[in-house]
Amino acid sequence: MSRLLIVLLIVACLLTACGSGQTVLKEKSAGTTITVQKGAKFQVQLEGNPTTGYLWEVKDLNTAVLKQVGDWEHKPSSDKPGAPGITTFTFEAVGTGTAKLQLVYQRPFEKDKAPEKTWEVNVTVK
């Protein structure tokens, strides 16, 4: 392996490690357990389309362990009206312990209908 390639690999690894350092959970993270330090922030990014009336909502958050930081944000995949995209939530680990983080994808006005999707992870805060 050439020295230049080795140097480039090392720089790439350092840039990745020195990035924002914030954990980002996506659809494929569902069903897993993550461990974060108290005071750390992390994001959840899920595909959705609020123009259809369906929204991702946090369900039964254990606020002694986790808190939602700000409101969710949605970034459409294109400029076309009604385009789906990614909905992002930010959470902060505020206390040690464990908590189930569950989000449901539903139309808030359809009270008697089961969610279209459910996403959850277990969070351990040290």
ABEGO torsion letter per residue (X at the ends): XBAAAAAAAAAAAAAAAABAGBBBBBAAABGBBBBBBBGBBBBBBBBBBAAAGBBBBBBGBBAAABBBBEBBBBBBABABBGBBBBBBBBBBBABBEBBBBBBBBBBAABAABBBABBBBBBBBBX
